[in-house]
């Protein structure tokens, strides 16, 4: 499914706000065009960050190195 409804947009806004309040980075990775359109039309895109492919790979590599021993 490529679309996201109002409830999904609201949840993204809530998660973004919660993450900011807890000093946690919250980024979307590869959202569909319809999701981006929904974020833009509701002005939520101004708050949410979209990670590039390389940025996401760096984030995953860092997470793997920090939490690899927990597995």
MDAnalysis code that builds the backbone (N, CA, C; Angstrom):
import MDAnalysis as mda
import numpy as np

u = mda.Universe.empty(213, n_residues=71, atom_resindex=np.repeat(np.arange(71), 3), trajectory=True)
u.add_TopologyAttr("name", ["N", "CA", "C"] * 71)
u.add_TopologyAttr("resid", np.arange(1, 72))
u.add_TopologyAttr("resname", ["UNK", "UNK", "UNK", "UNK", "UNK", "UNK", "UNK", "UNK", "UNK", "UNK", "UNK", "UNK", "UNK", "UNK", "UNK", "UNK", "UNK", "UNK", "UNK", "UNK", "UNK", "UNK", "UNK", "UNK", "UNK", "UNK", "UNK", "UNK", "UNK", "UNK", "UNK", "UNK", "UNK", "UNK", "UNK", "UNK", "UNK", "UNK", "UNK", "UNK", "UNK", "UNK", "UNK", "UNK", "UNK", "UNK", "UNK", "UNK", "UNK", "UNK", "UNK", "UNK", "UNK", "UNK", "UNK", "UNK", "UNK", "UNK", "UNK", "UNK", "UNK", "UNK", "UNK", "UNK", "UNK", "UNK", "UNK", "UNK", "UNK", "UNK", "UNK"])
u.atoms.positions = np.array([
    [0.851, -1.182, 0.000],
    [0.000, 0.000, 0.000],
    [0.895, 1.244, 0.000],
    [0.598, 2.175, -0.865],
    [1.417, 3.374, -0.992],
    [0.869, 4.569, -0.236],
    [-0.402, 4.565, 0.069],
    [-1.030, 5.728, 0.690],
    [-0.982, 5.618, 2.211],
    [-1.156, 6.752, 2.848],
    [-1.234, 6.788, 4.311],
    [-2.411, 7.675, 4.674],
    [-3.234, 7.199, 5.587],
    [-4.420, 7.956, 5.983],
    [-4.109, 8.976, 7.054],
    [-5.152, 9.705, 7.436],
    [-5.004, 10.732, 8.462],
    [-4.501, 10.187, 9.781],
    [-4.945, 8.974, 10.135],
    [-4.474, 8.358, 11.378],
    [-2.989, 8.071, 11.324],
    [-2.516, 7.615, 10.168],
    [-1.086, 7.345, 10.001],
    [-0.265, 8.618, 10.043],
    [-0.777, 9.674, 9.412],
    [-0.086, 10.962, 9.451],
    [-0.043, 11.502, 10.874],
    [-1.139, 11.345, 11.585],
    [-1.187, 11.787, 12.974],
    [-0.194, 11.014, 13.832],
    [-0.074, 9.709, 13.584],
    [0.871, 8.903, 14.335],
    [2.306, 9.310, 14.036],
    [2.608, 9.610, 12.777],
    [3.956, 10.090, 12.443],
    [4.257, 11.393, 13.172],
    [3.273, 12.286, 13.222],
    [3.460, 13.558, 13.923],
    [3.674, 13.317, 15.416],
    [2.894, 12.402, 15.999],
    [3.048, 12.076, 17.417],
    [4.424, 11.484, 17.692],
    [4.846, 10.513, 16.873],
    [6.154, 9.885, 17.073],
    [7.289, 10.893, 16.928],
    [7.164, 11.793, 15.970],
    [8.182, 12.817, 15.782],
    [8.272, 13.710, 17.013],
    [7.135, 14.136, 17.520],
    [7.117, 15.000, 18.704],
    [7.672, 14.254, 19.926],
    [7.253, 13.008, 20.109],
    [7.733, 12.212, 21.235],
    [9.247, 12.019, 21.152],
    [9.751, 11.703, 19.971],
    [11.191, 11.497, 19.791],
    [11.961, 12.771, 20.119],
    [11.479, 13.907, 19.647],
    [12.158, 15.180, 19.942],
    [12.183, 15.464, 21.440],
    [11.068, 15.173, 22.122],
    [10.997, 15.398, 23.569],
    [11.959, 14.491, 24.341],
    [12.328, 13.366, 23.745],
    [13.224, 12.407, 24.395],
    [14.614, 12.377, 23.759],
    [14.946, 13.424, 23.016],
    [16.256, 13.553, 22.355],
    [16.615, 12.323, 21.524],
    [15.640, 11.856, 20.755],
    [15.819, 10.709, 19.860],
    [15.621, 11.193, 18.433],
    [16.520, 10.770, 17.539],
    [16.347, 11.110, 16.131],
    [15.237, 10.245, 15.549],
    [14.325, 10.872, 14.829],
    [13.237, 10.169, 14.156],
    [13.278, 10.564, 12.694],
    [13.578, 9.592, 11.831],
    [13.693, 9.878, 10.399],
    [12.919, 8.835, 9.612],
    [12.344, 9.291, 8.524],
    [11.686, 8.370, 7.594],
    [12.707, 7.929, 6.560],
    [12.545, 6.706, 6.104],
    [13.415, 6.206, 5.050],
    [12.567, 5.738, 3.886],
    [12.810, 6.332, 2.732],
    [12.172, 5.940, 1.483],
    [10.642, 5.939, 1.527],
    [10.034, 7.043, 1.992],
    [8.574, 7.084, 1.966],
    [8.074, 7.165, 0.524],
    [6.913, 6.595, 0.284],
    [6.343, 6.640, -1.068],
    [5.960, 8.076, -1.413],
    [5.772, 8.317, -2.684],
    [5.385, 9.652, -3.161],
    [4.073, 10.091, -2.514],
    [3.114, 9.179, -2.373],
    [1.828, 9.555, -1.784],
    [1.972, 9.891, -0.298],
    [2.891, 9.239, 0.391],
    [3.134, 9.571, 1.797],
    [3.752, 10.960, 1.897],
    [4.740, 11.248, 1.053],
    [5.357, 12.577, 1.044],
    [4.306, 13.629, 0.713],
    [3.455, 13.344, -0.270],
    [2.389, 14.290, -0.629],
    [1.464, 14.552, 0.562],
    [1.115, 13.503, 1.299],
    [0.272, 13.663, 2.486],
    [0.961, 14.497, 3.553],
    [2.244, 14.266, 3.741],
    [3.009, 15.044, 4.719],
    [3.095, 16.511, 4.312],
    [3.301, 16.756, 3.017],
    [3.388, 18.124, 2.514],
    [2.042, 18.826, 2.647],
    [0.987, 18.156, 2.240],
    [-0.330, 18.795, 2.269],
    [-0.799, 19.092, 3.692],
    [-0.308, 18.338, 4.658],
    [-0.671, 18.579, 6.057],
    [0.409, 19.335, 6.823],
    [1.398, 19.818, 6.092],
    [2.515, 20.589, 6.654],
    [3.316, 19.825, 7.701],
    [3.256, 18.502, 7.665],
    [4.034, 17.699, 8.595],
    [5.459, 17.499, 8.099],
    [5.653, 17.658, 6.805],
    [6.993, 17.459, 6.227],
    [7.975, 18.481, 6.788],
    [7.472, 19.606, 7.272],
    [8.345, 20.626, 7.829],
    [9.059, 20.115, 9.080],
    [8.441, 19.186, 9.792],
    [9.003, 18.668, 11.035],
    [9.764, 17.358, 10.842],
    [9.307, 16.537, 9.928],
    [9.896, 15.205, 9.778],
    [11.118, 15.233, 8.866],
    [12.113, 14.439, 9.231],
    [13.314, 14.325, 8.411],
    [13.233, 13.042, 7.591],
    [13.713, 13.122, 6.366],
    [13.763, 11.954, 5.497],
    [15.229, 11.616, 5.269],
    [15.612, 10.426, 5.666],
    [17.006, 9.990, 5.552],
    [17.303, 9.548, 4.122],
    [18.503, 9.887, 3.660],
    [18.964, 9.397, 2.365],
    [19.398, 7.943, 2.519],
    [19.614, 7.277, 1.415],
    [20.065, 5.887, 1.455],
    [21.382, 5.772, 2.221],
    [22.337, 6.638, 1.903],
    [23.648, 6.571, 2.562],
    [23.550, 6.895, 4.051],
    [22.714, 7.839, 4.383],
    [22.514, 8.174, 5.785],
    [21.907, 6.992, 6.544],
    [20.949, 6.318, 5.927],
    [20.314, 5.161, 6.553],
    [21.311, 4.027, 6.741],
    [22.173, 3.820, 5.760],
    [23.196, 2.779, 5.889],
    [24.161, 3.096, 7.025],
    [24.515, 4.359, 7.179],
    [25.381, 4.781, 8.291],
    [24.695, 4.558, 9.631],
    [23.411, 4.888, 9.705],
    [22.646, 4.690, 10.941],
    [22.596, 3.212, 11.297],
    [22.314, 2.360, 10.312],
    [22.244, 0.919, 10.559],
    [23.600, 0.350, 10.945],
    [24.660, 0.822, 10.313],
    [26.004, 0.336, 10.649],
    [26.363, 0.733, 12.074],
    [26.012, 1.945, 12.469],
    [26.291, 2.408, 13.829],
    [25.480, 1.602, 14.841],
    [24.218, 1.348, 14.541],
    [23.371, 0.571, 15.443],
    [23.918, -0.842, 15.590],
    [24.381, -1.410, 14.498],
    [24.922, -2.762, 14.531],
    [26.162, -2.811, 15.421],
    [27.021, -1.808, 15.334],
    [28.261, -1.811, 16.114],
    [27.966, -1.577, 17.601],
    [26.930, -0.827, 17.916],
    [26.629, -0.544, 19.326],
    [25.838, -1.657, 19.989],
    [25.011, -2.366, 19.228],
    [24.120, -3.349, 19.831],
    [24.382, -4.767, 19.355],
    [25.463, -4.972, 18.631],
    [25.769, -6.303, 18.107],
    [25.957, -7.355, 19.184],
    [26.488, -6.978, 20.326],
    [26.712, -7.940, 21.401],
    [25.441, -8.344, 22.122],
    [24.374, -7.576, 21.967],
    [23.118, -7.880, 22.642],
    [22.379, -9.022, 21.975],
    [22.729, -9.335, 20.730],
    [21.998, -10.390, 20.005],
    [22.429, -11.766, 20.433],
])
